[in-house]
């Protein structure tokens, strides 16, 4: 994700939808900055959010952030109460809030101004005219209307697409049962599909990939091939696969989508992808681990695999030798 330069409250207001991936409502958003190489970190909490203040403050402090910004979206009283609790917790944790604002109806109000420095009617803003929004749009970042739209972006496609995928999945399952699996052939298929440019995969290719990814060897091969430095293409690929596969085959590709999204700094997409996994399989280990990583506030820069295909093959070979 492109680093967005925030110099003012209006810059922060413009940046938040792109940091989250959607325009928040009834939310408290805290942005941590001035860190030791971790960039920024945006955390969204549902209102009221007072009970999460100490946890969020500890998370930012523990990951080296030294200052913060608070933005509240919702009724005035509710935002002020939750923001005051969060400001106190951040201050105690050594991550003081440089500013806290309430955002509503195209205006913002400072929650730290107590000497009449801000007009009672608020300060108008226009995200579309912001340099920050222009930077984000130019970089291909998208801010959806709300979180529900983000959730829908990883949900299963229906209509004719679903009918075609159901039939393709039947063919893939019959193929798996009707002949012995050739690991080398299957690995070659995964490699070819993940490196092919141009047209999206066919229904039969997506269905066969979904079946293969139930084997952790093939899932891990796909995992190490995600470009952690520039994962936009991986995000697009895995989102498409997640929306097309049948429910039984969602956990692996949705976990891969979550990893790619988190590598890009898109915690909102990563979280909804993880939710999709855990709805299908609450114990799926990759998603459980990623959820713990996100909840701990570990920055994407510290979540690097840096493993080659040969190293992965060697690791699986050694594991099989020990098991035998």
C-alpha positions as CSV (number, residue, x, y, z in Angstrom):
1,X,0.0,0.0,0.0
2,X,1.3,3.5,-0.9
3,X,2.4,5.5,2.1
4,X,0.0,8.4,2.5
5,X,1.5,11.6,3.8
6,X,-0.7,13.0,6.7
7,X,0.1,16.6,7.7
8,X,-3.2,17.7,9.1
9,X,-6.6,16.6,10.4
10,X,-8.1,17.0,7.0
11,X,-5.3,14.8,5.5
12,X,-6.1,12.1,8.2
13,X,-9.8,12.3,7.3
14,X,-9.0,11.8,3.7
15,X,-6.6,8.9,4.4
16,X,-8.8,6.9,6.7
17,X,-11.1,5.4,4.1
18,X,-8.0,4.2,2.1
19,X,-6.2,2.9,5.1
20,X,-9.3,0.8,6.1
21,X,-10.6,0.1,2.6
22,X,-14.0,1.6,3.3
23,X,-15.7,4.7,4.7
24,X,-16.3,4.1,8.4
25,X,-19.4,4.9,10.4
26,X,-20.2,4.6,14.1
27,X,-16.5,4.0,14.6
28,X,-13.4,5.2,16.4
29,X,-10.2,5.1,14.3
30,X,-6.8,5.5,15.8
31,X,-3.7,6.0,13.6
32,X,-0.3,5.2,15.1
33,X,2.7,7.0,13.6
34,X,6.3,8.1,14.3
35,X,7.5,4.5,14.6
36,X,10.8,2.7,14.2
37,X,10.3,1.7,10.5
38,X,6.7,0.4,10.9
39,X,5.1,3.3,8.9
40,X,1.5,3.9,10.1
41,X,-1.1,1.6,11.7
42,X,-4.8,2.3,11.5
43,X,-7.1,0.5,14.0
44,X,-10.9,0.7,13.8
45,X,-13.2,0.1,16.7
46,X,-16.9,-0.1,16.8
47,X,-18.6,2.6,19.0
48,X,-18.8,2.5,22.0
49,X,-15.2,1.4,22.3
50,X,-14.1,2.4,25.8
51,X,-13.5,-1.2,26.8
52,X,-10.8,-1.7,24.1
53,X,-8.8,1.5,24.9
54,X,-6.1,0.0,27.0
55,X,-5.6,-3.0,24.6
56,X,-5.2,-0.7,21.6
57,X,-2.9,1.6,23.4
58,X,-0.7,-1.3,24.5
59,X,-0.7,-2.7,21.0
60,X,0.6,0.6,19.4
61,X,3.1,1.1,22.2
62,X,4.4,-2.4,21.9
63,X,5.0,-2.0,18.2
64,X,7.1,1.1,18.6
65,X,4.6,3.8,17.7
66,X,5.2,7.1,19.6
67,X,2.3,9.3,18.6
68,X,-1.3,8.9,17.4
69,X,-4.4,10.5,15.9
70,X,-8.0,9.7,16.8
71,X,-10.9,10.1,14.5
72,X,-14.5,9.5,15.6
73,X,-17.5,8.8,13.4
74,X,-20.9,8.9,15.1
75,X,-23.0,10.8,17.6
76,X,-21.2,13.6,19.4
77,X,-21.6,12.4,22.9
78,X,-20.7,8.8,22.1
79,X,-17.6,9.9,20.1
80,X,-16.4,12.3,22.8
81,X,-16.8,9.7,25.6
82,X,-15.0,6.9,23.8
83,X,-12.3,9.3,22.5
84,X,-11.6,10.7,25.9
85,X,-11.0,7.2,27.3
86,X,-8.8,6.3,24.4
87,X,-6.8,9.5,24.7
88,X,-6.1,8.8,28.3
89,X,-5.0,5.2,27.6
90,X,-2.8,6.3,24.7
91,X,-1.1,9.0,26.9
92,X,-0.4,6.5,29.7
93,X,1.1,4.1,27.2
94,X,3.5,6.6,25.8
95,X,1.6,7.1,22.5
96,X,-0.1,10.5,23.0
97,X,-2.8,11.7,20.6
98,X,-1.6,14.7,18.7
99,X,-5.2,15.4,17.8
100,X,-8.6,13.9,18.2
101,X,-11.5,14.9,15.9
102,X,-15.1,14.0,15.3
103,X,-16.2,13.6,11.7
104,X,-19.8,13.9,10.4
105,X,-21.8,15.2,7.5
106,X,-18.8,16.7,5.6
107,X,-17.4,18.5,8.7
108,X,-15.0,17.9,11.5
109,X,-14.7,19.1,15.0
110,X,-11.6,19.1,17.2
111,X,-12.1,17.2,20.5
112,X,-8.9,18.7,21.9
113,X,-9.9,22.4,21.4
114,X,-11.2,23.9,24.6
115,X,-10.6,27.6,24.1
116,X,-13.0,28.4,21.2
117,X,-10.4,27.8,18.5
118,X,-12.8,25.8,16.4
119,X,-16.2,27.0,15.0
120,X,-19.2,25.4,16.7
121,X,-20.6,24.4,13.3
122,X,-17.4,22.5,12.5
123,X,-14.9,22.8,9.7
124,X,-16.0,21.6,6.2
125,X,-13.8,19.2,4.2
126,X,-13.9,17.6,0.8
127,X,-12.1,14.3,0.5
128,X,-12.4,14.3,-3.3
129,X,-10.3,17.5,-3.4
130,X,-7.6,16.2,-1.1
131,X,-4.0,15.5,-2.3
132,X,-4.1,12.4,-0.1
133,X,-7.1,11.0,-1.9
134,X,-5.5,11.7,-5.3
135,X,-2.3,9.9,-4.2
136,X,-4.4,6.9,-3.1
137,X,-6.5,6.8,-6.2
138,X,-3.4,7.1,-8.5
139,X,-1.9,4.1,-6.6
140,X,-5.0,2.0,-7.3
141,X,-6.3,2.1,-3.7
142,X,-10.1,1.9,-3.3
143,X,-12.3,3.1,-0.6
144,X,-15.7,1.3,-0.6
145,X,-18.9,2.8,0.7
146,X,-18.9,1.0,4.0
147,X,-17.7,-2.2,5.7
148,X,-20.6,-4.2,4.4
149,X,-19.5,-3.5,0.9
150,X,-16.0,-4.7,1.7
151,X,-17.5,-7.9,3.2
152,X,-19.6,-8.5,0.0
153,X,-16.4,-8.1,-2.1
154,X,-15.2,-11.5,-0.8
155,X,-18.6,-13.3,-0.8
156,X,-19.5,-16.1,-3.2
157,X,-20.7,-15.1,-6.6
158,X,-24.2,-16.4,-7.5
159,X,-26.4,-16.8,-10.6
160,X,-24.9,-18.4,-13.7
161,X,-21.4,-18.2,-12.3
162,X,-22.4,-20.3,-9.3
163,X,-24.1,-22.9,-11.5
164,X,-21.0,-23.1,-13.8
165,X,-18.6,-23.4,-10.8
166,X,-20.7,-26.1,-9.2
167,X,-20.5,-28.2,-12.3
168,X,-16.8,-27.5,-12.7
169,X,-16.3,-28.6,-9.0
170,X,-18.1,-31.8,-9.7
171,X,-15.7,-32.5,-12.6
172,X,-12.7,-31.7,-10.4
173,X,-13.8,-34.0,-7.6
174,X,-14.5,-36.8,-10.1
175,X,-11.0,-36.2,-11.6
176,X,-9.4,-36.5,-8.1
177,X,-11.2,-39.7,-7.3
178,X,-10.9,-41.4,-10.7
179,X,-7.1,-41.4,-11.1
180,X,-4.0,-41.3,-8.8
181,X,-2.8,-37.8,-8.0
182,X,0.6,-37.0,-9.6
183,X,2.2,-34.5,-7.2
184,X,4.7,-33.2,-9.8
185,X,1.9,-32.7,-12.4
186,X,-0.2,-30.9,-9.8
187,X,2.7,-28.7,-8.6
188,X,3.4,-27.8,-12.3
189,X,-0.3,-26.8,-12.7
190,X,-0.2,-24.6,-9.6
191,X,3.1,-23.0,-10.8
192,X,1.7,-22.3,-14.3
193,X,-1.6,-20.9,-13.1
194,X,0.0,-18.5,-10.5
195,X,2.6,-17.2,-13.0
196,X,0.3,-16.9,-16.1
197,X,-0.5,-13.4,-17.2
198,X,-3.5,-12.3,-19.1
199,X,-6.9,-14.0,-19.1
200,X,-8.3,-15.0,-15.7
201,X,-8.5,-18.8,-14.9
202,X,-11.3,-20.8,-16.4
203,X,-14.0,-22.4,-14.2
204,X,-12.3,-25.8,-14.4
205,X,-8.9,-24.3,-13.5
206,X,-10.4,-22.5,-10.5
207,X,-12.2,-25.7,-9.4
208,X,-9.1,-27.9,-9.7
209,X,-7.0,-25.3,-7.9
210,X,-9.5,-25.3,-5.1
211,X,-9.3,-29.0,-4.8
212,X,-5.5,-29.1,-4.9
213,X,-5.2,-26.4,-2.2
214,X,-6.8,-28.7,0.4
215,X,-3.4,-30.3,0.4
216,X,-1.1,-28.1,2.5
217,X,1.8,-28.8,0.3
218,X,0.1,-27.0,-2.6
219,X,-1.3,-24.3,-0.4
220,X,2.1,-23.5,1.0
221,X,3.5,-23.4,-2.5
222,X,0.9,-20.8,-3.4
223,X,1.7,-18.9,-0.1
224,X,5.4,-18.5,-0.8
225,X,4.7,-17.2,-4.3
226,X,2.7,-14.2,-3.1
227,X,4.7,-11.0,-3.9
228,X,5.0,-9.4,-0.5
229,X,6.5,-6.2,-1.9
230,X,3.9,-5.7,-4.6
231,X,0.9,-8.0,-3.8
232,X,-1.8,-6.1,-5.9
233,X,-2.0,-8.8,-8.6
234,X,-2.1,-11.6,-5.9
235,X,-4.9,-9.8,-4.1
236,X,-6.9,-9.6,-7.4
237,X,-6.2,-13.2,-8.2
238,X,-7.1,-14.7,-4.8
239,X,-10.2,-12.5,-4.4
240,X,-11.5,-13.9,-7.7
241,X,-10.8,-17.5,-6.7
242,X,-12.4,-17.0,-3.3
243,X,-15.6,-15.7,-4.9
244,X,-15.8,-18.5,-7.4
245,X,-14.9,-21.7,-5.4
246,X,-17.5,-23.7,-3.6
247,X,-17.8,-23.2,0.2
248,X,-15.9,-26.4,1.0
249,X,-12.8,-25.0,-0.8
250,X,-12.9,-21.5,0.6
251,X,-10.4,-21.8,3.6
252,X,-7.1,-22.0,1.6
253,X,-7.7,-19.3,-1.0
254,X,-9.3,-16.9,1.5
255,X,-6.3,-17.4,3.8
256,X,-4.0,-16.6,0.9
257,X,-6.1,-13.5,0.1
258,X,-5.8,-12.4,3.7
259,X,-2.0,-12.8,3.7
260,X,-1.7,-10.9,0.5
261,X,-4.0,-8.1,1.8
262,X,-2.1,-7.8,5.0
263,X,1.2,-7.7,3.1
264,X,-0.2,-4.7,1.3
265,X,-1.2,-3.0,4.6
266,X,-4.9,-3.6,3.9
267,X,-6.0,-4.8,7.3
268,X,-9.7,-4.3,6.4
269,X,-9.6,-6.7,3.5
270,X,-7.4,-9.1,5.5
271,X,-10.0,-9.2,8.3
272,X,-13.0,-9.9,6.1
273,X,-11.1,-12.6,4.3
274,X,-10.2,-14.2,7.6
275,X,-13.9,-14.0,8.6
276,X,-14.8,-15.8,5.4
277,X,-12.3,-18.6,6.3
278,X,-13.4,-19.0,9.9
279,X,-17.1,-19.1,8.9
280,X,-16.2,-22.1,6.7
281,X,-13.7,-23.7,9.1
282,X,-13.3,-22.2,12.6
283,X,-10.1,-24.2,13.2
284,X,-8.3,-23.5,9.9
285,X,-4.8,-22.9,11.3
286,X,-3.4,-20.4,8.7
287,X,-6.4,-18.1,9.3
288,X,-6.2,-18.5,13.1
289,X,-2.5,-17.6,13.0
290,X,-3.2,-14.5,10.8
291,X,-6.0,-13.4,13.1
292,X,-3.6,-13.5,16.1
293,X,-0.9,-11.6,14.1
294,X,-3.4,-8.9,13.2
295,X,-4.8,-8.7,16.7
296,X,-1.2,-8.4,18.1
297,X,-0.6,-5.5,15.7
298,X,2.5,-7.1,14.2
299,X,3.3,-4.9,11.1
300,X,3.4,-6.5,7.7
301,X,7.1,-5.6,7.4
302,X,7.8,-8.2,10.1
303,X,5.6,-10.9,8.5
304,X,8.0,-12.0,5.7
305,X,8.3,-15.6,4.5
306,X,11.3,-15.2,2.2
307,X,11.2,-18.8,1.3
308,X,12.0,-20.2,-2.2
309,X,10.2,-23.1,-3.8
310,X,13.3,-25.3,-3.4
311,X,13.5,-24.5,0.3
312,X,9.8,-25.4,0.7
313,X,10.3,-28.7,-1.2
314,X,13.3,-29.5,1.0
315,X,11.3,-28.7,4.2
316,X,8.5,-31.1,3.1
317,X,11.0,-33.8,2.1
318,X,12.7,-33.6,5.5
319,X,9.4,-33.7,7.3
320,X,8.4,-36.8,5.4
321,X,11.7,-38.5,6.2
322,X,11.2,-37.8,9.9
323,X,7.6,-39.1,9.7
324,X,8.7,-42.2,8.0
